[in-house]
Amino acid sequence: MLLSMLDERDRLMVALREAREEVQLTRTRLAEVERERDALQAQIASTIPKDLAECIKELTKAKEELKQRMDEILELKAERNNTRVSKLFLFQMRFWFAFNNPSPPPLQKRL
């Protein structure tokens, strides 16, 4: 019985030693991962402001181009409407002139 208790104790001591070694390896790996995480966070922190500034600049430029194109479209629409109105006005003026100024009778041929 004493012998089996000593064997059990030895087995538990070995298991404890292995568990401590595993914990130590896990702590070491955790420290490495934390350093890696900190390095990546620093890299992201230094990169994002530049990328964000570039994106904002491009977005502002695109907005300005869009505004210019919209202004051009509005000008073209106004121009098209003015042309239609002008054509309609010209047609009405011709009709009015033809109605109010009958054409003179045709000239007879002289013999």
Backbone hydrogen bonds in HBPLUS format (Angstrom, degrees):
<---DONOR---> <-ACCEPTOR-->    atom                        ^
c    i                          cat <-CA-CA->   ^        H-A-AA   ^      H-
h    n   atom  resd res      DA  || num        DHA   H-A  angle D-A-AA Bond
n    s   type  num  typ     dist DA aas  dist angle  dist       angle   num
A0005-MET N   A0001-MET O   2.97 MM   4  6.24 152.2  2.04 147.9 155.7     1
A0006-LEU N   A0002-LEU O   2.93 MM   4  6.19 152.4  2.00 145.6 153.0     2
A0007-ASP N   A0003-LEU O   2.89 MM   4  6.17 155.8  1.95 146.6 153.7     3
A0008-GLU N   A0004-SER O   2.84 MM   4  6.01 156.0  1.90 142.7 149.7     4
A0009-ARG N   A0005-MET O   2.83 MM   4  6.04 155.1  1.89 143.8 151.0     5
A0010-ASP N   A0006-LEU O   2.87 MM   4  6.12 160.6  1.91 149.1 154.0     6
A0011-ARG N   A0007-ASP O   2.88 MM   4  6.13 160.1  1.92 149.8 155.4     7
A0012-LEU N   A0008-GLU O   2.88 MM   4  6.10 157.0  1.93 148.9 155.4     8
A0013-MET N   A0009-ARG O   2.81 MM   4  6.04 151.4  1.89 149.3 157.8     9
A0014-VAL N   A0010-ASP O   2.90 MM   4  6.16 157.2  1.95 149.2 155.0    10
A0015-ALA N   A0011-ARG O   2.96 MM   4  6.19 160.2  2.00 145.7 151.5    11
A0016-LEU N   A0012-LEU O   2.77 MM   4  5.96 152.4  1.84 144.7 152.9    12
A0017-ARG N   A0013-MET O   2.84 MM   4  6.06 160.3  1.88 149.6 154.4    13
A0018-GLU N   A0014-VAL O   2.89 MM   4  6.14 163.1  1.92 152.2 156.9    14
A0019-ALA N   A0015-ALA O   2.85 MM   4  6.03 152.1  1.93 143.7 152.1    15
A0020-ARG N   A0016-LEU O   2.84 MM   4  6.10 156.6  1.90 150.2 156.5    16
A0021-GLU N   A0017-ARG O   2.89 MM   4  6.17 158.6  1.94 150.4 156.4    17
A0022-GLU N   A0018-GLU O   2.88 MM   4  6.09 155.8  1.94 144.7 151.8    18
A0023-VAL N   A0019-ALA O   2.83 MM   4  6.08 154.4  1.89 147.6 155.0    19
A0024-GLN N   A0020-ARG O   2.85 MM   4  6.10 157.4  1.90 147.9 154.3    20
A0025-LEU N   A0021-GLU O   2.88 MM   4  6.17 160.5  1.92 150.9 155.8    21
A0026-THR N   A0022-GLU O   2.86 MM   4  6.05 153.8  1.93 145.1 153.0    22
A0027-ARG N   A0023-VAL O   2.83 MM   4  6.09 154.9  1.89 149.8 156.7    23
A0028-THR N   A0024-GLN O   2.92 MM   4  6.17 157.7  1.97 149.3 155.4    24
A0029-ARG N   A0025-LEU O   2.88 MM   4  6.09 163.3  1.91 148.7 153.4    25
A0030-LEU N   A0026-THR O   2.80 MM   4  5.97 152.8  1.88 145.2 153.5    26
A0031-ALA N   A0027-ARG O   2.91 MM   4  6.16 156.4  1.97 147.9 153.4    27
A0032-GLU N   A0028-THR O   3.01 MM   4  6.33 156.5  2.06 148.8 155.2    28
A0033-VAL N   A0029-ARG O   2.88 MM   4  6.13 162.6  1.91 152.1 156.8    29
A0034-GLU N   A0030-LEU O   2.85 MM   4  6.07 154.8  1.91 149.5 156.7    30
A0035-ARG N   A0031-ALA O   2.98 MM   4  6.22 156.8  2.04 147.1 152.8    31
A0036-GLU N   A0032-GLU O   2.91 MM   4  6.17 160.2  1.94 150.5 156.4    32
A0037-ARG N   A0033-VAL O   2.79 MM   4  5.99 156.5  1.85 147.5 154.3    33
A0038-ASP N   A0034-GLU O   2.89 MM   4  6.11 161.0  1.92 148.9 153.6    34
A0039-ALA N   A0035-ARG O   2.93 MM   4  6.17 156.9  1.99 148.8 155.1    35
A0040-LEU N   A0036-GLU O   2.93 MM   4  6.18 159.2  1.97 149.8 155.5    36
A0041-GLN N   A0037-ARG O   2.84 MM   4  6.07 156.6  1.89 151.8 158.8    37
A0042-ALA N   A0038-ASP O   2.94 MM   4  6.12 154.5  2.00 144.9 151.8    38
A0043-GLN N   A0039-ALA O   2.94 MM   4  6.18 155.0  2.01 145.0 152.2    39
A0044-ILE N   A0040-LEU O   2.83 MM   4  6.06 159.8  1.87 149.7 155.3    40
A0045-ALA N   A0041-GLN O   2.83 MM   4  5.97 160.8  1.87 146.3 152.2    41
A0046-SER N   A0042-ALA O   3.00 MM   4  6.20 144.5  2.13 142.7 151.4    42
A0047-THR N   A0043-GLN O   2.97 MM   4  6.10 139.1  2.14 142.4 153.8    43
A0047-THR N   A0044-ILE O   3.14 MM   3  5.04 125.1  2.45  93.4 107.9    44
A0048-ILE N   A0044-ILE O   2.84 MM   4  5.76 174.6  1.85 160.8 161.7    45
A0051-ASP N   A0047-THR O   3.11 MM   4  6.36 170.6  2.11 160.6 163.1    46
A0052-LEU N   A0048-ILE O   2.68 MM   4  5.72 165.4  1.70 164.6 169.2    47
A0053-ALA N   A0049-PRO O   2.89 MM   4  5.93 157.4  1.94 141.4 147.5    48
A0054-GLU N   A0050-LYS O   2.96 MM   4  6.23 157.5  2.02 149.5 155.8    49
A0055-CYS N   A0051-ASP O   2.87 MM   4  6.10 157.6  1.91 149.3 155.7    50
A0056-ILE N   A0052-LEU O   2.89 MM   4  6.11 159.5  1.94 151.1 156.5    51
A0057-LYS N   A0053-ALA O   2.94 MM   4  6.11 156.4  2.00 145.6 152.3    52
A0058-GLU N   A0054-GLU O   2.92 MM   4  6.16 162.9  1.95 151.7 155.7    53
A0059-LEU N   A0055-CYS O   2.85 MM   4  6.01 155.9  1.91 147.4 154.7    54
A0060-THR N   A0056-ILE O   2.90 MM   4  6.08 158.7  1.95 148.8 154.1    55
A0061-LYS N   A0057-LYS O   3.00 MM   4  6.24 158.8  2.05 147.3 153.3    56
A0062-ALA N   A0058-GLU O   2.90 MM   4  6.12 157.9  1.95 147.8 153.9    57
A0063-LYS N   A0059-LEU O   2.88 MM   4  6.11 154.5  1.94 148.7 155.8    58
A0064-GLU N   A0060-THR O   2.99 MM   4  6.23 157.4  2.04 148.1 153.9    59
A0065-GLU N   A0061-LYS O   2.96 MM   4  6.23 161.0  1.99 151.1 156.2    60
A0066-LEU N   A0062-ALA O   2.89 MM   4  6.06 157.5  1.94 146.4 152.9    61
A0067-LYS N   A0063-LYS O   2.90 MM   4  6.14 154.8  1.96 147.0 153.8    62
A0068-GLN N   A0064-GLU O   2.94 MM   4  6.23 158.4  1.98 150.3 155.9    63
A0069-ARG N   A0065-GLU O   2.91 MM   4  6.18 160.9  1.95 151.7 156.9    64
A0070-MET N   A0066-LEU O   2.87 MM   4  6.09 156.5  1.93 148.7 155.6    65
A0071-ASP N   A0067-LYS O   2.92 MM   4  6.17 154.6  1.99 147.7 154.6    66
A0072-GLU N   A0068-GLN O   2.92 MM   4  6.22 156.2  1.97 148.7 155.3    67
A0073-ILE N   A0069-ARG O   2.88 MM   4  6.15 156.5  1.93 149.0 155.4    68
A0074-LEU N   A0070-MET O   2.94 MM   4  6.20 159.1  1.98 148.5 153.9    69
A0075-GLU N   A0071-ASP O   2.92 MM   4  6.18 156.6  1.97 149.5 156.1    70
A0076-LEU N   A0072-GLU O   2.88 MM   4  6.13 160.5  1.92 152.1 157.3    71
A0077-LYS N   A0073-ILE O   2.90 MM   4  6.13 156.5  1.95 150.7 157.3    72
A0078-ALA N   A0074-LEU O   2.95 MM   4  6.15 160.2  1.99 147.7 153.1    73
A0079-GLU N   A0075-GLU O   2.86 MM   4  6.06 157.2  1.91 148.7 155.5    74
A0080-ARG N   A0076-LEU O   2.88 MM   4  6.07 157.0  1.93 146.1 152.2    75
A0081-ASN N   A0077-LYS O   2.90 MM   4  6.17 158.6  1.95 149.6 155.4    76
A0082-ASN N   A0078-ALA O   2.85 MM   4  6.09 156.0  1.91 148.5 155.5    77
A0083-THR N   A0079-GLU O   2.91 MM   4  6.16 152.9  1.98 147.5 154.9    78
A0084-ARG N   A0080-ARG O   3.02 MM   4  6.30 158.2  2.06 148.6 154.0    79
A0085-VAL N   A0081-ASN O   2.91 MM   4  6.15 162.5  1.94 151.2 156.1    80
A0086-SER N   A0082-ASN O   2.81 MM   4  5.98 157.1  1.86 147.4 154.3    81
A0087-LYS N   A0083-THR O   2.90 MM   4  6.10 160.6  1.93 150.8 155.6    82
A0088-LEU N   A0084-ARG O   2.91 MM   4  6.11 162.1  1.94 150.7 155.8    83
A0089-PHE N   A0085-VAL O   2.82 MM   4  5.99 161.4  1.86 150.3 155.9    84
A0090-LEU N   A0086-SER O   2.86 MM   4  6.03 160.8  1.90 149.9 155.1    85
A0091-PHE N   A0087-LYS O   2.90 MM   4  6.10 158.6  1.95 147.8 153.7    86
A0092-GLN N   A0088-LEU O   2.90 MM   4  6.16 160.5  1.94 150.9 156.2    87
A0093-MET N   A0089-PHE O   2.86 MM   4  6.09 154.6  1.92 149.7 157.2    88
A0094-ARG N   A0090-LEU O   2.95 MM   4  6.18 160.3  1.99 150.5 155.3    89
A0095-PHE N   A0091-PHE O   2.96 MM   4  6.18 162.0  2.00 149.5 154.8    90
A0096-TRP N   A0092-GLN O   2.81 MM   4  5.98 164.1  1.84 149.6 154.4    91
A0097-PHE N   A0093-MET O   2.82 MM   4  5.94 162.9  1.84 150.1 155.0    92
A0098-ALA N   A0094-ARG O   2.85 MM   4  5.99 161.9  1.88 149.9 155.1    93
A0099-PHE N   A0095-PHE O   2.88 MM   4  6.02 150.0  1.97 146.9 155.7    94
A0100-ASN N   A0096-TRP O   2.88 MM   4  6.03 157.1  1.94 150.7 156.6    95
A0101-ASN N   A0097-PHE O   2.89 MM   4  5.73 138.1  2.07 145.0 153.9    96
